[in-house]
Amino acid sequence: MDKPRQNILLFSIEDLNDWIEPLGGHPDAITPNLSRLAKRAAVFTQAYSPAPACSPARTAALFGQNPWETGIYENKHKWHHHYPKGKRLSIVGHMRSAGFETHGLGKVFHVNKPQFDYEDWDSFPQSNSELFSPISRLAKTGKFGPSIDFGAIPDRDDLYDDVNTSAMIERMTRGSQGQFWALGLYRPHLPFVVPQRFFDMLPDTVANPPGLGQNSFDPTAEAPQSGLSEAGKAYANSRAQFRRIVNRTGEYQDFLKAYLASVAYADYLLGRVLDHMDATGLWETTTLLLWSDHGYQLGEKLAFHKFTLWERALRVPLMIAGPDIAPARYDEPVSLIDIAPTLMSAAGQPPVPQFSGQDLMPLVKGENPAWRGYAGSVWTQQSKDGLAQTALSVRSRTHRYIFYWDGSEELYDHRSDPFEHDNLLKGGTGSTPALALREEFMALLPEDMAEPAN
């Protein structure tokens, strides 16, 4: 087999929401390198995660299938247990079968351990670092554990993401063609703990998130906005204790700044990779696809987590840059399941029947392909009695529809309600146009759902 001439770089950033400058999110976000990449990339302004959690989102992206096809709905579901060896190949396996050398670092799949399909990697060294370090008053209460910590540490350059970025840059100097590189940054995933210099970039007081309701600061608040379904309230209030403690101790600004500092840190590491590509001329032979597995809510609709089917938890950065890709912005709704078929196409490989996502390359190369027109998402959580509670969402260019396990529904018009505060189906009723839209969206929900993985 002839070795491919081009290279692919898959660059993921954990828990990065739509606050970045290219998506016009938070006014105090410091993301010059994401903006730098956007100037040469195809930027998808309506890219959505198929699930607001790491394992189902990453499995969907890397296997090119929705969670209701993979059976991976929650973080506890492990694809490497669910798929017999050789039954399905991830994008890594398909690239290796096509003759690419495959090299990974950091958080690519949800958890990386030697038994996790490592035969598809030519190399995947593991870096160890102190990911959890109790710093804030909240963490020291012991109520949530160090994984939910936030704050600054003295400047250093040997953190998990630093080490992996340096190792990837070194790896990229060893091969000039036929390389598939995958680098996954852990930040801005909790704990929001990064060196002090990234906090110093921010103003003394940062703006509240776009769309944050005033009742986000009410320790007793339970209903975020008009017409929220009962199931939606359960989503929002699943970390109500954390929200109340943050507000009561006055640490919300610290929490917010720590997320923004973590975003600035991830952006800095991206800049190191872009500097290397600029200096070595790798842009001539390399397609870079940057993505995040899902977003994150920092008080919007009272949620301090990612486990919802609302906009801020599902809208993610997605950019593609490389040879023959002109800078442009695309408003078509796309899904992370489109990543795998797009990378195969960028690598000059034939379509993979297993992939149910759409190839984005015809779109970014100026063609006018027929388009799906929506992005679907799912989330399953366990009730107190251990039963699975599953909700589904469909996002079109203009609306979001959510169907919950208890039969309740939400419908938002993003043209007039970008922060999803007014449910057009509140109380189980709605206007004639809203009910007609509801029927259209219900027809797009999956008819068959794969059994959950073990």
C-alpha positions as CSV (number, residue, x, y, z in Angstrom):
1,M,0.0,0.0,0.0
2,D,1.3,3.4,-1.0
3,K,1.7,5.7,2.0
4,P,-0.7,8.7,1.9
5,R,1.0,12.0,1.2
6,Q,-1.2,14.2,3.3
7,N,-1.5,14.5,7.1
8,I,-4.5,14.9,9.4
9,L,-4.4,16.6,12.8
10,L,-7.5,16.1,15.0
11,F,-7.4,18.6,17.8
12,S,-10.0,18.4,20.6
13,I,-10.6,20.7,23.5
14,E,-12.6,19.3,26.4
15,D,-15.8,21.1,27.6
16,L,-15.2,24.2,25.4
17,N,-18.5,26.0,25.0
18,D,-19.4,28.7,22.5
19,W,-17.9,31.6,24.4
20,I,-14.9,31.8,22.1
21,E,-14.3,34.9,20.0
22,P,-15.1,33.2,16.6
23,L,-18.6,32.3,17.9
24,G,-19.2,35.7,19.6
25,G,-19.9,34.2,23.0
26,H,-18.5,35.8,26.1
27,P,-17.1,39.4,25.9
28,D,-14.2,38.6,28.1
29,A,-13.1,35.3,26.5
30,I,-9.4,35.5,25.5
31,T,-9.0,33.2,22.4
32,P,-6.6,34.9,20.0
33,N,-5.4,31.6,18.6
34,L,-8.9,30.2,18.0
35,S,-9.5,33.5,16.1
36,R,-6.2,33.1,14.3
37,L,-7.3,29.6,13.2
38,A,-10.8,30.8,12.2
39,K,-9.2,33.3,9.8
40,R,-8.0,30.4,7.6
41,A,-10.7,27.8,8.4
42,A,-14.2,26.8,7.5
43,V,-16.0,27.7,10.7
44,F,-19.3,25.9,11.5
45,T,-21.3,28.3,13.6
46,Q,-24.1,25.8,14.4
47,A,-22.1,22.7,15.3
48,Y,-23.7,20.5,17.9
49,S,-22.7,17.6,20.1
50,P,-24.8,14.5,19.9
51,A,-24.6,14.1,23.7
52,P,-23.7,16.5,26.6
53,A,-21.2,14.1,28.2
54,C,-17.7,12.9,27.3
55,S,-18.0,9.2,26.5
56,P,-21.1,9.3,24.3
57,A,-20.0,12.5,22.5
58,R,-16.5,11.2,21.8
59,T,-17.7,7.8,20.8
60,A,-20.2,9.3,18.4
61,A,-17.6,11.6,16.9
62,L,-14.9,9.0,16.5
63,F,-17.1,6.2,15.3
64,G,-19.3,8.5,13.1
65,Q,-22.6,7.3,14.6
66,N,-25.2,8.8,17.0
67,P,-25.5,7.5,20.5
68,W,-28.8,5.8,19.7
69,E,-26.7,3.8,17.1
70,T,-23.7,3.1,19.3
71,G,-25.5,2.3,22.5
72,I,-23.1,4.7,24.4
73,Y,-25.5,7.1,26.2
74,E,-23.6,7.8,29.4
75,N,-20.1,8.2,30.7
76,K,-20.4,4.8,32.4
77,H,-21.0,3.1,29.0
78,K,-17.7,2.0,27.5
79,W,-17.5,1.3,23.8
80,H,-14.5,-1.0,24.2
81,H,-16.7,-3.4,26.2
82,H,-19.6,-3.0,23.8
83,Y,-17.9,-3.7,20.5
84,P,-16.3,-7.1,20.0
85,K,-12.8,-6.6,18.7
86,G,-12.9,-5.8,15.0
87,K,-16.7,-5.3,14.9
88,R,-16.4,-1.6,14.3
89,L,-13.4,0.6,13.6
90,S,-13.1,4.1,14.9
91,I,-11.7,6.9,12.7
92,V,-8.3,5.9,14.1
93,G,-8.6,2.3,12.9
94,H,-9.8,3.4,9.5
95,M,-6.9,5.8,9.1
96,R,-4.5,3.1,10.0
97,S,-6.1,0.7,7.5
98,A,-5.6,3.4,4.9
99,G,-1.9,3.4,5.5
100,F,-1.6,6.4,7.9
101,E,0.7,6.3,10.9
102,T,-1.6,7.0,13.9
103,H,-0.3,8.9,16.9
104,G,-2.4,10.1,19.8
105,L,-1.8,12.1,23.0
106,G,-4.1,13.4,25.7
107,K,-7.8,12.9,26.0
108,V,-9.0,11.6,22.6
109,F,-11.4,8.9,23.6
110,H,-13.2,9.3,26.9
111,V,-10.6,7.2,28.8
112,N,-7.3,6.1,27.4
113,K,-5.9,2.9,28.7
114,P,-3.9,0.2,27.0
115,Q,-6.8,-2.2,26.5
116,F,-8.9,0.6,24.8
117,D,-8.3,-0.4,21.2
118,Y,-4.6,0.5,21.3
119,E,-3.9,-1.7,18.4
120,D,-5.2,1.1,16.2
121,W,-2.5,3.4,17.4
122,D,1.1,3.3,16.3
123,S,1.8,5.3,19.5
124,F,-0.2,6.6,22.4
125,P,2.2,7.3,25.3
126,Q,0.6,8.3,28.6
127,S,1.5,11.4,30.5
128,N,0.9,11.7,34.2
129,S,0.1,14.9,36.0
130,E,-1.6,16.2,39.0
131,L,-5.0,17.0,37.6
132,F,-6.8,17.5,40.9
133,S,-5.5,20.0,43.5
134,P,-7.9,21.5,46.1
135,I,-7.4,25.2,46.0
136,S,-10.7,27.1,46.4
137,R,-12.8,27.4,49.6
138,L,-15.5,25.4,47.9
139,A,-13.2,22.4,47.2
140,K,-11.9,22.5,50.8
141,T,-15.4,22.1,52.1
142,G,-15.2,18.5,50.9
143,K,-18.7,18.6,49.6
144,F,-17.8,18.0,46.0
145,G,-14.3,16.7,46.0
146,P,-11.2,18.1,44.2
147,S,-12.6,17.4,40.7
148,I,-14.9,20.4,41.0
149,D,-12.2,22.8,42.2
150,F,-11.2,26.1,40.6
151,G,-8.4,28.7,41.1
152,A,-4.9,29.7,40.1
153,I,-1.6,27.9,40.7
154,P,1.9,29.3,40.4
155,D,3.2,29.5,36.8
156,R,4.5,26.2,35.5
157,D,4.7,24.4,32.2
158,D,4.6,20.8,33.2
159,L,0.9,20.3,33.5
160,Y,-0.9,17.4,31.7
161,D,-1.9,19.5,28.7
162,D,1.5,21.2,28.5
163,V,3.4,17.9,28.4
164,N,1.1,16.4,25.8
165,T,1.2,19.5,23.6
166,S,5.0,19.5,23.7
167,A,5.1,15.8,22.9
168,M,2.8,16.2,20.0
169,I,4.8,19.0,18.5
170,E,7.9,16.8,18.8
171,R,6.0,14.0,17.2
172,M,5.0,16.2,14.3
173,T,8.7,16.9,13.5
174,R,9.3,13.2,12.8
175,G,7.0,12.7,9.8
176,S,6.1,14.9,6.9
177,Q,3.4,12.8,5.2
178,G,0.9,10.1,5.9
179,Q,0.5,11.0,9.5
180,F,-2.7,11.0,11.6
181,W,-2.2,13.0,14.7
182,A,-4.8,13.3,17.5
183,L,-4.2,15.7,20.4
184,G,-6.8,16.1,23.1
185,L,-6.6,18.9,25.7
186,Y,-8.2,18.3,29.1
187,R,-8.8,21.9,30.0
188,P,-11.2,23.7,30.3
189,H,-12.7,20.6,32.0
190,L,-13.1,20.8,35.7
191,P,-11.1,21.4,37.9
192,F,-10.7,24.9,36.5
193,V,-7.1,25.1,37.8
194,V,-4.4,26.7,35.6
195,P,-1.3,28.9,36.1
196,Q,-1.8,32.4,37.5
197,R,-0.7,34.2,34.2
198,F,-4.0,33.1,32.5
199,F,-6.0,34.7,35.3
200,D,-3.9,37.8,35.0
201,M,-5.1,38.2,31.3
202,L,-8.7,38.8,32.6
203,P,-10.3,42.0,33.9
204,D,-10.8,42.3,37.6
205,T,-14.5,41.7,37.1
206,V,-15.7,39.6,34.2
207,A,-19.1,40.0,32.6
208,N,-21.8,37.5,33.5
209,P,-22.5,34.9,30.8
210,P,-24.8,36.0,28.0
211,G,-28.3,35.0,28.8
212,L,-27.8,34.5,32.5
213,G,-31.0,35.1,34.4
214,Q,-31.1,37.1,37.6
215,N,-32.5,34.2,39.5
216,S,-29.3,32.3,38.9
217,F,-28.1,34.2,42.0
218,D,-31.1,33.3,44.1
219,P,-30.0,30.4,46.4
220,T,-33.7,29.2,46.6
221,A,-34.5,29.5,42.9
222,E,-36.0,26.4,41.2
223,A,-37.6,27.5,37.9
224,P,-35.3,29.3,35.6
225,Q,-37.8,30.8,33.1
226,S,-41.2,30.7,31.6
227,G,-42.7,27.3,30.9
228,L,-39.7,25.1,31.7
229,S,-40.8,21.5,31.8
230,E,-40.6,19.5,35.0
231,A,-38.0,17.3,33.5
232,G,-36.1,20.4,32.4
233,K,-36.2,21.7,36.0
234,A,-34.6,18.4,37.1
235,Y,-31.8,18.9,34.6
236,A,-31.2,22.5,35.8
237,N,-31.3,21.7,39.5
238,S,-29.2,18.5,39.5
239,R,-26.3,20.5,41.0
240,A,-28.5,23.0,42.9
241,Q,-26.4,22.5,46.0
242,F,-23.3,23.5,44.2
243,R,-25.0,26.6,42.8
244,R,-26.2,27.6,46.2
245,I,-22.8,27.3,47.8
246,V,-21.1,29.2,45.0
247,N,-23.6,32.0,45.3
248,R,-23.7,32.0,49.1
249,T,-19.9,32.2,49.5
250,G,-19.6,34.8,46.8
251,E,-17.4,32.6,44.7
252,Y,-19.3,32.9,41.4
253,Q,-16.9,35.5,40.0
254,D,-14.0,33.3,40.9
255,F,-15.7,30.3,39.3
256,L,-16.5,32.2,36.1
257,K,-13.0,33.7,35.9
258,A,-11.4,30.2,36.4
259,Y,-13.4,28.8,33.4
260,L,-12.3,31.7,31.2
261,A,-8.7,31.4,32.4
262,S,-8.9,27.7,31.5
263,V,-10.2,28.6,28.1
264,A,-7.3,31.1,27.7
265,Y,-4.8,28.3,28.7
266,A,-6.2,25.9,26.1
267,D,-6.1,28.7,23.5
268,Y,-2.4,29.3,24.3
269,L,-1.6,25.6,23.8
270,L,-3.4,25.7,20.4
271,G,-1.2,28.6,19.5
272,R,1.9,26.6,20.2
273,V,0.7,24.0,17.6
274,L,-0.2,26.7,15.1
275,D,3.2,28.3,15.5
276,H,4.9,25.0,14.7
277,M,2.7,24.4,11.7
278,D,3.5,28.0,10.4
279,A,7.2,27.5,11.0
280,T,7.5,24.1,9.3
281,G,5.2,24.6,6.3
282,L,2.9,21.8,7.5
283,W,-0.2,23.7,6.3
284,E,0.7,22.7,2.7
285,T,0.1,19.0,3.5
286,T,-2.0,19.0,6.7
287,T,-5.8,19.2,7.3
288,L,-6.5,20.4,10.9
289,L,-9.9,19.7,12.4
290,L,-10.6,21.4,15.8
291,W,-13.6,20.4,17.9
292,S,-15.0,20.2,21.4
293,D,-17.0,17.2,22.7
294,H,-19.7,19.4,24.2
295,G,-20.3,22.8,25.8
296,Y,-20.8,23.8,29.4
297,Q,-23.2,25.9,31.4
298,L,-22.0,28.2,34.1
299,G,-25.3,29.3,35.7
300,E,-27.4,29.8,32.6
301,K,-30.9,28.3,33.2
302,L,-29.6,27.6,36.7
303,A,-27.4,24.8,35.4
304,F,-23.7,24.5,36.6
305,H,-22.8,21.5,34.4
306,K,-23.0,20.1,30.9
307,F,-25.7,17.5,31.3
308,T,-28.6,19.2,29.6
309,L,-30.0,19.4,26.1
310,W,-29.9,23.2,25.9
311,E,-27.9,25.4,23.6
312,R,-24.9,26.2,25.8
313,A,-24.4,22.5,26.6
314,L,-24.6,21.3,23.0
315,R,-23.2,24.1,20.8
316,V,-19.5,23.6,20.2
317,P,-16.6,25.0,18.1
318,L,-15.9,23.1,14.9
319,M,-13.3,24.4,12.4
320,I,-11.5,22.8,9.4
321,A,-8.4,24.3,7.9
322,G,-6.0,22.9,5.3
323,P,-5.1,22.7,1.6
324,D,-7.9,23.9,-0.8
325,I,-10.1,24.9,2.2
326,A,-11.1,28.6,1.8
327,P,-11.9,30.6,5.0
328,A,-15.7,30.9,5.4
329,R,-18.5,30.6,7.9
330,Y,-21.3,28.1,7.5
331,D,-24.6,28.3,9.4
332,E,-25.9,24.9,8.4
333,P,-26.6,22.8,11.5
334,V,-23.9,20.1,11.7
335,S,-23.1,17.3,14.2
336,L,-20.0,15.9,15.6
337,I,-20.9,12.6,13.9
338,D,-19.9,14.4,10.7
339,I,-16.2,14.5,11.8
340,A,-15.3,10.9,10.9
341,P,-16.6,10.9,7.3
342,T,-15.1,14.4,6.8
343,L,-11.7,13.2,7.9
344,M,-11.8,10.2,5.6
345,S,-12.7,12.5,2.7
346,A,-10.0,15.0,3.6
347,A,-7.5,12.1,3.6
348,G,-8.6,11.1,0.1
349,Q,-10.3,7.9,1.3
350,P,-13.6,6.3,0.1
351,P,-16.7,6.7,2.2
352,V,-17.2,4.3,5.1
353,P,-20.7,2.7,5.1
354,Q,-20.7,2.5,8.9
355,F,-20.6,6.3,9.3
356,S,-24.0,7.9,9.4
357,G,-22.6,11.4,9.6
358,Q,-22.2,13.7,6.5
359,D,-19.0,14.6,4.8
360,L,-18.4,18.3,5.2
361,M,-15.7,18.5,2.6
362,P,-18.0,19.1,-0.4
363,L,-19.5,22.0,1.5
364,V,-16.2,23.6,2.3
365,K,-14.9,23.2,-1.2
366,G,-17.7,25.2,-2.7
367,E,-20.1,22.5,-3.8
368,N,-23.8,22.5,-3.0
369,P,-24.6,19.1,-1.5
370,A,-28.0,18.1,-0.2
371,W,-27.9,18.7,3.6
372,R,-29.5,17.1,6.6
373,G,-30.7,20.4,7.9
374,Y,-30.7,19.5,11.6
375,A,-28.6,18.0,14.4
376,G,-29.9,15.5,16.9
377,S,-28.8,15.0,20.5
378,V,-29.7,12.6,23.4
379,W,-29.0,12.4,27.1
380,T,-29.8,9.7,29.5
381,Q,-29.5,10.0,33.3
382,Q,-30.4,7.7,36.1
383,S,-33.3,8.5,38.4
384,K,-33.1,8.0,42.1
385,D,-34.7,4.6,41.8
386,G,-32.2,3.6,39.1
387,L,-34.4,3.9,36.1
388,A,-32.9,5.4,32.9
389,Q,-34.4,8.8,32.0
390,T,-33.8,9.6,28.3
391,A,-34.4,12.9,26.5
392,L,-33.9,13.7,22.8
393,S,-33.3,17.1,21.1
394,V,-33.4,18.3,17.5
395,R,-31.8,21.6,16.5
396,S,-32.6,23.3,13.2
397,R,-31.3,26.6,12.0
398,T,-34.0,28.5,13.8
399,H,-35.4,26.2,16.6
400,R,-34.6,23.7,19.2
401,Y,-37.1,21.0,20.2
402,I,-36.7,18.7,23.3
403,F,-38.7,15.7,24.2
404,Y,-38.3,14.4,27.7
405,W,-38.8,10.9,29.2
406,D,-41.9,12.0,31.0
407,G,-43.6,13.2,27.8
408,S,-43.0,16.9,28.5
409,E,-41.6,19.1,25.7
410,E,-39.8,22.3,25.0
411,L,-39.6,24.4,21.8
412,Y,-37.5,27.5,21.5
413,D,-37.3,30.0,18.6
414,H,-33.7,31.1,18.4
415,R,-34.5,34.1,16.2
416,S,-36.2,35.8,19.1
417,D,-35.1,33.8,22.0
418,P,-31.4,32.9,21.6
419,F,-31.0,31.9,25.3
420,E,-34.0,29.6,25.4
421,H,-36.0,31.4,28.0
422,D,-39.5,31.0,26.5
423,N,-40.9,27.5,25.9
424,L,-43.4,27.7,23.1
425,L,-45.0,24.5,24.3
426,K,-45.3,25.4,28.0
427,G,-48.1,23.7,29.8
428,G,-48.4,21.1,27.1
429,T,-50.0,23.5,24.7
430,G,-48.9,26.0,22.1
431,S,-49.9,28.2,19.2
432,T,-50.9,26.6,15.9
433,P,-47.5,27.3,14.3
434,A,-45.7,25.9,17.4
435,L,-47.7,22.7,17.3
436,A,-47.0,22.3,13.6
437,L,-43.3,22.7,14.2
438,R,-43.6,20.2,17.0
439,E,-44.9,17.6,14.6
440,E,-42.1,18.3,12.1
441,F,-39.5,17.8,14.9
442,M,-41.1,14.7,16.3
443,A,-40.8,13.1,12.8
444,L,-37.0,13.6,13.0
445,L,-36.6,11.8,16.3
446,P,-35.0,8.3,16.0
447,E,-37.4,5.5,15.7
448,D,-35.1,2.9,17.1
449,M,-32.7,3.2,20.0
450,A,-29.8,0.8,20.5
451,E,-29.7,-1.0,23.8
452,P,-27.4,0.7,26.3
453,A,-23.9,-0.7,26.5
454,N,-22.6,-2.5,29.5
